Structure formats: C-alpha cells, structure tokens
C-alpha cells in the first residue's frame, strides 16, 4: 500500500484528509472482506505488536459468525480498531453520510474547544467552554466505540439535540440544530496577534487546523509569515505558538509556516512499523519529506528571513494537541530557546495510513511514529516544562493562564527583560 499524507481525523466532524484510491466496483464476500481488513491492520498499524491477533480473529468470528453483507462486519472491524490502542484509528463508512456539527469537542472531557464562525452550531448558541452532557438524549461516547479515541461520536443523524452545561448558569441548556454536510477540505486562517509585555512585543500564533487543500497557493503559510515579517520588523523579543486546539491537519503546511523559527536542515521524521525511517528537512523554506519537496512549501508573499531566527519560542499544548499538531511539537524538539507550557499532549504524534475496502469504506490506522532531530521516537505524550491547565472558558483572553505563563517565561529571557 502507498503511504499517504493523512495526519488526522479532524475533530468531531469526521473531516478526513485523503487522496484515496478508488475501491473495487464489486464488494468482496463478507468473510473474505473481514479477513483482508484484519490482515491489513495487522501489517500496517504501528501498534500492531501490542495486539493478540489470534484473539482478535476469534472475537471477530464470535461477534459476527455469519455475516451476510460487508456492512455486517463493521462491528468486528471496530472491535479490532479498539484493540490497537490507537486514538487515530477509525472506520470511514462508504456513504457520504458524515455531518459537520460546526464545533470541535474532545473526548472524554466533552468540552467545546472551538466553534466554526457562521456555522449552525454558532447560530444555535454553542460556545467555547460549554460542557456536553448529552447528545440526542445519551451521554457522549467515543468515536466507533474506540476507547482510545479523542473524538466524540455524534452518530449518523443530521439533527443534533444537545444538553450543555455552561459556566455561570445553574440550569443546563437545550440546543438543537441541523448539521451541515461534512467537508473534507478545511481551510482555516491562523490566529495571530501582538502581545505587549513590559515594553516588549511578543508574537502570538495559533496554528489552527488546516487541511492543506490548496497547498500551491500558500495562503495559510503566507498569513503566518506575513505576521512574522511585520513583528520581526517591530522587534518582537519572542514568540508563542499555540497548539492546544490543533487536532491535526496537514503537517507540511505547519512546518512550512513555522520554517523561519524551526531552523535549517533536519527537523525530524517518521519511524515505521517495519523499521524503516525517513526524514523531514527545511532547506531555505522548502520542506522536504524523504528528500521530496512538498507543495505546501509555497508561501504567498515569499519566505521570511528573520533578523532574530533564534528568538525564544514557547509552545502551548494539552491533550488535544495530537496528530500533525503534536508532530509540530516534535519538530521543535532540539531547537535552542524552546519552552513547553500547558499539559501533556495526546501521545498520537503519528502518520496515518489508510486503505480503501471493496465496498467503499476505508480503514485508518497510525502507520508511523514521529521522531525528532536526534532520532528519538515519540510514542508517548510529550511532557510540558511547565504544567498549566487550560480553562476553556478563558481560552485566548487576557485571563488565559497558559498564555500568562508563556509571557512570564519570555519576560525572563534575554532580550525580553
């Protein structure tokens, strides 16, 4: 199977980055279909060695002893995906029946982390910091029943009936709305602003989720580097890179955007289940994977050369920093003047492999772990240098304790005193 550039399941909306091959026109017989899918998982999943595959096959046979259709095997596939202990493993159904709730909430915290502007959710009144108590009358569950999943399963109904608990309000809120059809290309804008601290400027960049849908245009990377150019000319003394809401997307877009701060040469790479390793490099803003230049290296307005490329950088992170967002944190490991503040990451700094099945469904598993410049592999959460918990009701405000801690650390660094 060809290794792909899929990095995540983007939030609760089942948005997937993929350039999937077409499935065969005729579905396989159900038992053959199930056996082939289990064999593929065993071969390609980087966590495969932790699984008793004989037990999985026995349990799958017990669960679906006589499948009549390929869809009858889905419970067995989900059972196997759950055994992988992989928060990025899931089954994408063949029908285009996925919906976008217009907000992102992580499991099992069930806290709304972001709301899409002008989405049905925003118009209905969903807000960042809301706690989800019930979805269509039932408590939130992990996607596909996978206990390792970071995502909430919103089911297959277009209508969402939510019971929310909001800080400062005694009674729960009942909110209902129709979800929009899911889109598989996500083009967000990074959030940037200048912070003042004792007469010194600090550049704040939140790397929002972006799918790299139009990489050669360089819009996302251009916005980040335009801000860097402006702030570098205004003599900022340091940078804050916020990854707390980055649940994935296109790694190469993020590395290209951050290239002026990451430095030249080796940035890390991937370690695969078969022992193979490849690398990511930065050559004057050209991001290469295994020696091949990525289209995402394009920067609208041109690549920035900073006057202070070694200025101190603080990365903000938490459990929702996973997949490509977590890989950005891996790429910064080994850089001088780097400091991590927040909570441990999700521990899913992985490249996601996928395969189409014969009925049009697709399987996704983590196929490789990220590794840093020294060759260290990241198969566990990245620990912060300072632990500060995110209060989602104050995220991004002047009362955000994580940003306050970042500013305090920067204030102690040379050039910011």
Buried (B, 14 or more C-beta within 10 A) or exposed (E): EEBBBBBBBBBBBBBBBBEBEEBEEEBBEBBEBBBBBBEBBBBBBBBBEEBEBEEBBEBBBEBBEEBEEBBBBBBBBBBBBBBBBBBBBBBBBBEEEBBBBBBBBBBBBBBBBBBBEEBBBBEBBBBBBBBBBBBEEEEBBBBBEBEBBBBBBBEEEEEBEBBBBBEEEEEBBEBEBEBBEBBBEBBBEBBBEEBEBEEBBBBBBBBBBBBBBBBEEBBBBBBBBBBBBBBBEEEBBBBBBBBBBBBBBBBBBBBBBBBBBBBEEBBBBBBBBEEEBBBBBBEEBBBBBEEEEBBBBBBEEEBBEBEBBEBBBBBBBBBBBBBBBBBBBBBBBBBEBBBBBBBBBBBBBBBBBBBBBBBBBBBBBBBBBBBBBEEEBBBEBBEBEBEBEBBBBBBBEEEBBBBBBBBEBBBEBEBBE
